Amino acid sequence: MLLLILLLTGGFFGLRAVEDRDFRAGVSALETKDWAAAEQSFDRALAVQPAFVRVHDVQATALRGEARFRQGKNEAALADF
């Protein structure tokens, strides 16, 4: 049982680290006005499916909406807002 718990939490934290890395990359891309890279980074962060609630889910969606809006992708941006 303990082994199962360790495997599950290790997997969760590993996925969370990937999500956090992509989220930070998206924020960095927004700061440099690289809208396409920001959108792609937030897409990757939102694609991670950990067993628990994603830490940056709502924030990543809103920031992806900003990146899409800045690229003129108004319909897609509206869906994120």
C-alpha positions in Angstrom: 0.0 0.0 0.0 2.8 2.4 0.9 4.5 1.7 -2.4 1.3 2.5 -4.3 0.9 5.8 -2.4 4.6 6.8 -3.1 4.1 5.9 -6.8 0.9 7.9 -7.1 2.2 11.0 -5.3 5.5 10.9 -7.2 3.6 10.8 -10.4 1.4 13.7 -9.4 4.4 15.9 -8.4 6.2 15.0 -11.5 3.2 16.1 -13.6 2.9 19.2 -11.5 6.5 20.1 -12.2 5.9 19.8 -15.9 2.8 21.9 -15.6 4.7 24.6 -13.6 7.5 24.6 -16.1 5.2 25.2 -19.0 3.2 27.8 -17.0 6.3 29.8 -16.2 7.4 29.5 -19.9 4.1 31.0 -20.9 4.4 33.9 -18.5 7.9 34.6 -19.7 6.7 34.5 -23.3 3.9 37.0 -22.5 6.5 39.3 -20.9 8.5 39.3 -24.1 5.4 39.6 -26.3 5.9 36.3 -27.9 2.2 35.6 -28.1 2.4 32.3 -30.1 5.0 30.8 -27.7 2.9 31.9 -24.8 -0.2 30.2 -26.2 1.7 27.0 -26.9 3.2 27.0 -23.4 -0.2 27.5 -21.7 -1.7 24.8 -24.0 1.0 22.4 -22.7 0.4 23.4 -19.1 -3.4 22.9 -19.5 -2.9 19.5 -21.2 -1.3 17.9 -18.1 -3.8 15.7 -16.3 -2.7 15.2 -12.7 -5.0 13.3 -10.3 -5.8 16.4 -8.3 -6.9 20.0 -9.2 -4.3 21.8 -11.4 -2.6 24.7 -9.6 -2.6 27.1 -12.5 -5.6 25.9 -14.4 -7.8 29.1 -14.2 -4.8 31.5 -14.5 -3.3 29.6 -17.4 -6.6 29.7 -19.3 -7.0 33.4 -18.8 -3.4 34.1 -19.8 -3.7 31.9 -22.8 -6.8 34.0 -23.7 -4.6 37.1 -23.6 -2.0 35.5 -25.8 -4.7 34.5 -28.3 -6.3 38.0 -28.2 -2.9 39.6 -28.9 -2.7 37.4 -32.0 -6.1 38.5 -33.2 -7.7 35.1 -32.4 -10.7 36.8 -30.8 -13.1 33.8 -30.9 -10.6 31.5 -29.2 -9.7 34.2 -26.7 -13.4 34.7 -25.8 -13.7 31.0 -25.1 -10.8 31.3 -22.6 -12.3 34.4 -20.9 
